[in-house]
Amino acid sequence: MRKCRRQSCRTTLPTAKLSDKWQFNGFCNVDCMAGHGMDKATQARERQHKQEAKTRKDKIKTKTEWLNEAQAAVNAYVRIRDRGKPCVSCGKPDNGTHQRHASHYRSVGACSSLRFNLKNVYASCQQCNTSKSGNLLEYRIRLKARYGESLVEWLESQNEAKRFEIEYLKRLKALFNKKTRTIKKRYNIT
């Protein structure tokens, strides 16, 4: 049996006659048909209002807020990208029993130009990244073993400071959020 199309009603419909257009379209009565249209218009207005509020909120964000949001998007991508790989610093397996962080080999303060460079950011366990400040000696050894001496030397030779523009940070955040969603969807990760 079919049910009324209006979400707030959902009563079972009797067999429709061709003369009853409202029933033929999936509604139990004319009031539900009119209410369904009003519900859709209300939802559209609410969506538009939310979008306008988001736009207003984005306009007053500071550069630091955009920087933090872009960094969070990159970090989320790195944790998804390195899912299943062991901690880059200590080799602890990713078995879901400990928190994972996105750890920078060259810290943001030491080399701001590598802040968003994926060759500089790898997944590590919370203990190495937070308690041991990245566990850099082990990080270097394992990074060298995993990707080669040339990458480590290149990372260590980068010393330039860089300032990021807000438009760049917006694009970066959107790009990495999209990449993260794509990977989550592809591998059915929640």
Steps between C-alpha positions, in 0.01 A plus 500: 500500500615851420532769763434872476801692361481766770761412763290617795195296388609161356148346521422201282330595173189328365500395136508815290246595236614690195259779585670561838819677387622560855475125574653405168805715585550318831315715753217398730307828457522848354622649830801263505577586140499875581690443825766301316562796270521734798741261677727502194491881482581523872793260459630704205478822704682333792777375268538848352507657847771255616707571189472876553596463867803289402605762246470780758695294753776425246539872425589584860745213554856600570801371311596290804159331499537418128853371566379272780211368290728429203748324731218291649388398149855399401547309826172311450612405149839377627337283767274343234785468247725321751223283642636154573864611491704492822604811690771677302701564819478182710348242266197433723237334277176677413263252661239749619600487867680835513443849368667597171647843426641664190862562595727750322865397455597867471279684746276786393709742705827379351390508137164655418541431126468124570190538717264354239756296303392135509862383480550658844188366675439136596276319746643426841369386835388756756781409738778570249346818359391662826697351789827457314471811278495292184771253612716660230804273521290187437284697252811582293625138504163354395433774245839433343433123493151545356561773239876532460783733598425750225155589643640551850783718370258704290270556800793604717629744238172696486523807723286762333217669689172534315182697558178361361219713359141445613382404149772233481400364841133483394590304186735272694234423760241422233744282304606287797145469634397370156795257488416370847131451410601317180725257684241443774235431239725272294598283798170539687662663805282677753 
